[in-house]
Amino acid sequence: MELKDVKSPQDIKHCSVEELNCLAKQVRDTIIGQVSKHGGHLASSLGVVELTLALHYVFNAPEDKIVWDVGHQAYVHKLLTGRYDRFETLRQQGGISGFLKRNESEYDCFGAGHATTSISAALGFAVARNHFNRKNNVVAVIGDGSMTGGMAFEALNNAGISKQNMTIILNDNRMSIAPNVGGFSKYLNRVISDPVYNKMRSDLDRLMKRVPGILGRRFRDLFLQVESAAKNAVKPGAFFEDLGIRYFGPIDGHDINELIMILERVKSQPGPCIVHVLTEKGRGLDAAEKNPTKFHGTGPFDPESGLPLSPGSPNPSLTSVFGKTLLELAKKDNRIMGITAAMPTGCGMDIVAKELPDRVIDVGIAEEHAVTFAAGLACDGVVPVVAIYSSFMQRAYDQIMHDIALQNLHVVLVLDRAGLVGADGPTHHGAYDLSFLRTVPGLTLMAPSNENELRDMITASIDMEGPVAIRYPRGTALAETLNPPAGLFDAKLPKVLEQGKDILLLGAGFMTNELKKTAKVLKENGYNPTLVDARIIKPLDTETYRSLFETHKVIVTLEDNTLIGGYGSAVMELMADLGITDKKLFRFGLPDRFVEQGEIQNLYKLLKIDGETVAKQLMERL
C-alpha cells in the first residue's frame, strides 16, 4: 500500500505486518522530507511511527479516542488520518498545525501543545463514555518526559481509583531500562495479557473470596504476591500497580507485530492499564538518532548530512545573550542559581550548566514546582533565576502569586518566547504574560527592546528587591556584537529615544522597534512624534508619565501582548487615575482571540501591528 492512498485509518486495517513496515518507511521519508524543507518537530515523530501505526490498526478512531500528550509527535497520526495531501502546509500560515487541533480533524479528539495533559483528558473521555453508555475505547499516549510533570501523577492517582476502562501508553524513549527487553520479559507480557490467563485470574480470585475466613484471604494474597514477584523481577511497573493501574511492558516500540498483539489484548482488560513502550527518538535519520535534542525542533536542514540549509543570522540569539549574561554573573556571585523546566537548551540555561553544572537545576516538565522550589531557595539566601517560556509560565501563575509575591521573595522570572513565536502557533504564542504578571502585587515587570537592554536588565535584577520578571521574544539580537556595558541600569524610568511633540509613541519591549518604523513614516508625512521605549511595564513611574502625557495631544501604545490587561491598559488606567481626559489614546496589540501560526512579520501585518500599518492607521484617524 502507498501512503498517499491512506485516506483514513480504516485503509490500513487489512494490511499485513510486512505492509505496515513498508508504510512505516514511507511515513518516515515523508516526515523527513517535509521537516527538512520547512522545519518542525522531527525526532519525536520519527520515534513513534510503528506505535502510531499499531494504535490505528487496533483501535477504531475517531469512535475510539486517542489522546496525544503535547502533540508534537503526532505527524504520523496526521498522515494516517486524511491529511497527507495537506502535509506540505505543516506549520505554515493557513496550513495544518504542528500540534493537535479539534477544529482541524475529527481524529484530533483533544487539542494539545503543552505537556502532561493526556491522562487527565483521557480519563474525562472515559467517564463521559460511561455516563452516556457508550462502548468506545479510550487511549492516552504520554512520553517519559511528560511523566515528569505533576499533573500526570495527579491523573494517574485519579485513574487508579476510578477503575475506568482506559489504556495509557507510556512512550519511553530514554532507553534507561532497555536491558529488561528480553525473552522472559516478552514471555511474561504474553502471559499476563492473555485472555485465558486473565479469565483464570478473575475466576480464581472470585473462588478464593468464597473460601471462608482467613484461609481464603491468605490464598488470594499468596497468589497476587507470586504474580507481583514475577512481574517485578523484570519490570518497573510496581508503582503503577500500587496505584491500581495494571502494567504491561516494557515493549519494543518498533516491533509492530508485538505492539498489535499487546494492544489487542490490553484493550479488552477491565480497568485502567498502562503499556510501557520503548522507542528510539529520531529513528530513521542518522543525525536525529545521534542528536535527538537538536532535532527535537529544527529549522530546514539537509537530510543527508543533517546540517542546516542556511547559516542563519550572524547575530546571536536572544536566548544565548541571556545565558551568557547569567553565566558571567553567576561566576562572580555565588548566590545565583538557575532553574529550568525541561528546557535548558531552549532557555539558555545549558550555557551556564556547561561551566557551572551545580548551579543549574532542571526540574523536568513541572513549571509549578519550579516556581515554588525557587521560592524555597529565595527564603534561604539564594537568588533564583527561573527561565521558562512565556506560554509555559502561565501554568505557574498561582505559585507566582501565592508562594513568591505574597511573601515578597526575591525571585527573578525570565520569560523567553514572549509575544508571537511563529510556526508553533497559538499554543506557544507568549501573548498573555504582560496581562497576568501585571496583576501580581509588588512585582517589577521589565521588557527590553534590544539585546543590550536584556543584558542590563538581567544584571540589575540580581540586586533588586521582591519578585522580578523579564520578558523577551524569540529571535536574534539586533546587532552582531553587544555594546560595552552601560553601567548602572535605572529600573524605574522609560527612555526617550526621539524627542518630538504632539504625538507620543510608547513601545513595549521589542515592539519599540516597530514603532521606530512608525515614527519614520510619520516624519516623512510632516509629523514630529516623540518615541519612547517603556522598558518598565510595572510599575509605571507616575511623574514621568504625567509629564509625557501633558506635553502631547495623542498617545499611542504598541505591544505584542493581548490588548486586554496589557501595557496599553496600564497606560489607560494611569491616565484615568491622573484625571487626564483631554488626550486621544490609541492602543495597538494582539486581539482578543488566539492568533494562528505563521511567519512573525506576516502575522504583524495581518494583525495590523507592524510599524508601517500602525502609522497608516494613525494618519487615517488623525
N, C-alpha and C positions, 0 to 999 in steps of 0.2 A: 504493500500500500504506500502511496505517496502522501507526504504530509499535506500538500496543497489540496488533497481530496478529503481531508478530515474537516467536516463542517460542524460536527458535534461529537461528544464522547461516545455516542451510540455507534459511530463508524469504526471504533477500534475494538468493540466488544467481541467480534468474531475473529480477531487476529490471533495467530499463533504466537508463542513466546519468541520465536525467531523473527517474526514480522514486527513484533513490538520492539525488539532490539534494533532492527533496521530503522524503525521510526525514531528511536532514541538518538541514533546518529544524525538523522535528518534534522531533528529538533535542535541538537547542539550546533550543527552547522548553521542553521538559520539564526539562532540567537547570536552566535559569534559574528556572523556576517552583519547583522543589524547593529549590534552594540559597537563593533569596530568602526562603523561609519559615523554613528551619532552619539556614542557614549551611553552609559546606563549602568545598572546593577548587573554584574556579569557572574561572578564566582558563585553567588548563592543560587542562581537559577541553574547553572550548569551542574550543581551538586544534587539537584532534586529531579532530574529528568526521569529516571526509572521509577522513582517513588510516585511522581505525578501520573505517569502512565498507568501504574498499578492501581492508584486510587480511582482514576476514572474508568478503569477496566472493571473494578469490583463494585464500586458504588454507582448509583444512578442519579447523578446531578442533572438538572437542578432540584429534583424532588428530594434527593439526599443532599444534605447541606455540608459542604466542605468549606471550613472557615480557616483562612490562612493568617498566620501571625505576621505582622509588618506588611507583607505583600510584595516586598522587593524580590522575592524568589518565585513569583507567580508568572513569569514569562512563559514557562512551559504550559501552565494552565490556560493562559490566553490563547496559545497556539492550538490547543486541543478543543477550545470552546468557541470556534467560529470566527476567530479574529486573525487568522493567517493573512487574509487579503489586506488587512489594515495594519499589519505588524510593522511595516516600514514607517508608519507615522508615530511609533512608540516614543513617548515623552516629548513630542513636538507640539507646537501650538496648534490646537484644533484636532490633534491626533488622540490615540488611546493613551491612557495613563500608565505610568511606570509602576503603579500600585493597584489595589483593588478598588473598584467604584461600583456601587449598586446601580447607578443610572447608566453604566456602560454595558452591562451584560446581566442577564438573569442568572448566570452562573457565578457571579460575584455576589454571594448572598450577604456578605458583610464587608464594608469598606475598611481599609486599614492603611496605615502609613507609619504608625508608631508601634512599638513592641509590647508584648505581654498581654494582648487583648483577646487572643483567640479562644482560650479555655473558658473565660467568662462569657464571651458571646455564644460559644457553642452550648454551654450549659443553659443559656437563655433559650436557644433554639430547642433544646431537648425538653425543657419544661413546657414551652409553648406547644410543642408537638403532642405531649401527653394531655395537656389541657384541652386540646381540640380533637383528641382521639385519632391522631394520625399515626401512620406506621413507618414513616421515613427514618433513615439513619442520620446521625449527626457525627461529623468528624472535625476535630481541631488539629491543625498542623502547627507545631511550635518548635523553634530551634533551641539548641542548648544555650545560646546567648540570651535569648528572650527569657529563658528559665531562671536567669539571674535576677529578674525583676520581681518585686514583692507581690505585685498584682497576680502573677501566675500562681504563686503559692496560696494566696487567698482563694483563688478559683479552685485549685486542687482540693483544698480543705473543704470547700462547699460541695464540690462534685462528689467527693468520697462519702459525705454524709447524705447527699441527696439520693444516691443509688440510681440516678438516671442512666438509661442506656445511652452510652456515647463512647466514641473511640478517640483517644488522644494519640497523635503521632508525635513522638519526640525525635526530631531530626538532629542527630548529634554528629557534627562534622569536625569535632576536635580529635577524634580517634583515640581519646585517652584510655578507653577500655577495649581497644582493638584485640588484645590477646584473648578476650572472652569469646570472640567469634571463632568457634571451633566445632569439632564433630559432636561432642557431648552437649554443648550449648544448643546446637541446631536440633539435635535429637530431643532434648528436653522441651524446646519450644513446640516441636511437633506433638509431643505427648500432651502437654498441658493445654494446647489449643484444640485437641482432637475432640469432636462432638461425643464420641463414645466414652472417652475418659471423663469428660465434664458431666455427662449424664450419670455415669457411675459415681462420680464425686458427689453430685447432688443427692442421688438415691442413698448412698452410704451415709451422708450427713443426716438425712431425714431418719434413716433407720437407727442411727446412734442416738438421735434425740429421743427416740421412743424407748430406749433402754432405760429403765427406772433408776433414779438415784445417781449417786456419784460415779458408778461404773460407766454409765453411758457418756457422761461428760469427759471422763478420763480417756475412753476410747476415741472420742471425737477430737480431743485436744492432741492426743498422740498422733492421729492421722494427719492433722494440719501441721504439726511440728515436723513430721517426716517430709511432707511436701515442701514446707518452707525451707528446711535444711538443704534439700536437693537443689532448690532454686537459688538459694543464697550462696551455694558453693560455686556457682559460675555466673551469678547475676548481681547487678547493683540495684535490684528492684525492691529491696525491703522497705525503703522509705515510702514508696507508693502503696505497697501492700498494707502498711500500717495505717495509711490514710483511708483505706477502703477501696483502693483502685487496683484492679488486677493487672499485673505486669507481665509483658511478653517481650523477650528480646535478650540481648541485642541481636538485630537482624542486619544482614548485609543489604544496605540500601541501594546497591547496584545490581542485585540479583532479582530480576523481575519475577522469575518463577517462584522463588521463595517468598517474595513480597505478596504476590497474588494469593498463595496458599494461606499465609498467616492472616491476611486481611479478610479473606472469605470466611475463615473460621472465627476470627475475633468479632466480626460484625454481628454474629448471632449470639454472642455471650451476653448474659444479663448484667446490668450494672455498668459502671464506668470501667474502661480498660485503657491501658497505655501500652503502645507498641514502640519500643526503643529501636530506632533505625540509625545505623551508622552510614554516613555518606562522606564523600570527599569533595570539599568545596573547590570549585574551579575545574572539576573533572572534564577532560576532553580538550583542554587548552593548556599546553605545557607551561606557558608563562603564568597562567592563573593558578595552576596547581602549585607552582613553586612560590608564588607570592599572592595568596588569596586576599590578603588585606588590601594590597594595591589595587586588585581587580574587583574588590567589593563594589565600588562605584568608580567608573573610569570614563575618561573622555575618549574621543576617537583614537584608534591605535591600529598598527599593522599586525594582523592576526598571525603572521609568520614569525615575526621577531618579538612581538609584544610591546614594541616601542611606540610612543605616541606619534601621531601623524604630523603634528606641528609642535614646534618647540615651546609654544605658548608665550606669554608676556615675559619680557626680561625683568619686569618689576616683581618684587617679592609679594607673596600672598599676604593679606592682612593677618591671616592665621599665624603665619610664620613670624610676622612682626611682633605679634602678641607673645608667641612662645619664646623668641629670642630676648625680648624685653624682660619677661618674667625670669628667665634663666639668669640674666645679668643681675637682677635684683636679688634673687634667691642666693646667689653666690656671696653677696655682701650681707644679707640679712637672714640669720638662722631662724627667725620667726615664721618665715613664709613657707607654706605647704600648698601644693597644687592638688586639686581634686577633679576628676573627670568621671563621667558615667558612660563607660564603654566606648568613648570616642577620643582616645589620646591623640591619634593622628589627626582626626577631623578638627579638633580644638587646639592643636599646637602643643599639648602637654607632653607629647613624645620628645620634643626638643629639650625640655627640662629633664625628663626621665632618663635620657641617654647619658647625661653627665651627672645628674643627682637622683639616682633611682630611688633613694629612700625618702625623697621629698615630694614624690607624686604618688597618689593613691587612686587607683581605678576601682570604683565600687561596683562595676557592672551596670546593667540597664536598670538603674534604681535611682532616679533623679530625686525622689522624695528623701530617700535615705542619705543621698549625697549632701543635701542641704542641711538636714538636722545633724548629721555627722560633723559638718563644718561648724555648726553652732556649738557642738560639744568641744571641738578644738579651740574655738574662739574664747570659750569660757575659761580656758586654762593657758592663755597667753600666746597661742598660735595665731598667725594672720592667714586664714584660709582663703585661697583664690579658687573659686568654683567655676570651671569653664564648661558650659553646656549650651547646645544650640538653643536659639530663641524659642522655637516651637516646642522643644522638649522641656524647657524650663516652665512652661505652662503647667506641667504636671506637679510642680513643687510649689505652687502658689501658697497653699496653706502653710507649708513649712517655712516659707519666707516670712509670712505674716506672723505665725504663732511662735515659731522657735527662734527666729532671728530678730525680727523687728520688735516684737513685744518685749524682748529682753535687751533691746538696743545693743546687740552684739556687732562687733566689727568683723563682718564677712564681706569679701569682695566677690560679687557675682559678675562673670564675664559672659555675655551672650553673643556668641558667634551666629552667623546666618540671620541677622536681623533684617527686616524688610523682605522684599521679594527674592527668591532663590533661583528661579528659572525652571528648569525641566522637571524638578521633583514635584512642583505644583502645590496645591492648597494644603496638603498635609504637612508640608515643610516650610511654607512661607512664614517668616517671622513677623507677622502683621499685627500683633496684639501686645507686644511687650511694653511699649510706652504706656498703653492704657492700663494694663493690670499692675505694672510697677508703680505708676503714679498714685495708686490707692494705698500704698504701703507707708504708714506713718514713719517719719524720721529717716526715710531712705533718700540718699543722694543718687540721682539718675543722670548719667552723662552719655553723650553721643558725639564721638569725634567726626569731623568732616574730612579728615585725611590721616595718613599713617603716622605722621609726626604727633598729631594730637592724641592718637590712640596710645602711642608710647608714653606721652607725657601724662595722660590720664591714668594709665596703669601705674606709673611711678608715683603719682600723687596719691592714688587710692590707698597705698600701703599704710601711710601715716595719718589717714583721715579717721574720723570717729563714726561709729554707728554703721549700719548697713550701706553698702555702696554697690551700684550696678553700672556696668559699662556695656553698651550695645554697639555692635558694628556689623556691616554687611558681609556677605560672601563676595569674594573678588580679590583683586590685586591692588597694591599701592598705586598712588597716582604718579609716583616717580620711581626711577630705578634705584636711587640711593636716598637714604634718610638724611635729613638735615641734622646739624650738630644739636645737642640737647639745648632746649630753650631756657633752661633754668627752672625756677620755681613756677609751678603751674597754678594759676588762680582758678580754683574750683568753685567760683561763685558767679562770675560775670560772663555775659555774652561778649562776642568780639565783633567790632565793626570792621568789615573788610573794605567797604567802599562808602564814603560819606556823600550823601545827596540830600534831597528834600522831597517833600510831598508823599512819595511812595516808599513804604518801609517793607523790605523783603526779609523775612525771618526764616532761616533754614534749619531744619533739624537733622543733625548728622550729615551723612554723605549726600543727602538731598540738597544741601547747600551748594554743591557743585552744579546741580541742575539750575538752581536759582542764579548762578553766575551767567548761565546762558540766557536766562530771563532778563537779567539786568542789561546784558549786551544788546538784546533785541529792543528793549525799551529805550535805551540810549540812542540807538540808531533811528528811533522814531520820535525823538525830541523830548523824551522824559529824562529825569535825573534821579534815579532811585538810590536809596540807601540799602546796602546789602549787609546783613548781619548773620554771623554763624552763632546759633544759640548755644551750642556746646553743653550747657547745663539745662536739662529738661525739668528737673525738680531738685531743689526749689528754684523758682524764678526770683531774681533779685528785684524787689518791688520798685525801688527808686530808679534803678537803671531803666527798667521797662517804662516806668511813668514818664521819664524824660524822653524816651524814644516815641512813645505814643503821642505826647503833647506836641512834638515837633514835626509830625507827619499827619497827613489827611487820610491816607489809605494804608491799611496794614494787611500784609499778605503772609500767610504761613504755608510751608510745604514740608511734607513728611512722607515716609514710606511705611506708615502705620495707619491702621484704620482711623478714620476721622473721629469716630466716637471715642471720646475719652483721651485722645492723643495730645500732641503738642499744641495743635490749633485750639483744642478745647481748653488747655491750660491758659493760653493767651486770652481767649474769650472770657474765661472765668475771672482772670486778673483784671481785665478791662471793666468788667461788671463790678468787681469789688472796689475798684478805684473810682467808680461813678463816671467813667468815660463813655459817653453815648453819642458823641458828635463825629465819630470816625467810622469809615467804612472798613469792614473786616472781611477778607476773602480767604477761606481755608481750602487748601488743596491736599489731598491724601488718598488713601485707599478707601474704596466704597464699602458699604455695609453688606457685603456678600463675600463669599470665598472666591478668590482670584484663581483662574485656571493656570495651567503650565504654559511656558513659553519663554523665549529669549527676553531677558530683563528689559532691555531698551525698547523692544517691541511692545512689551506689556505697559511700560510707561506711556508710550504713545497711545495705546488702546485705551488706557485709563485717563488720558489727558493730563498727566502729571509730569511729562518731560518739560524741560525748561522752555523750549520754543512754544509749545502749546499753551503753557501757563501764561506766557507773555501775550499770546494772541487773545486768550480769554480775557485777560486783564484789559487790554486795549478795547475790546468789544464792550466790556462792562463800563469802562470809564468814558 
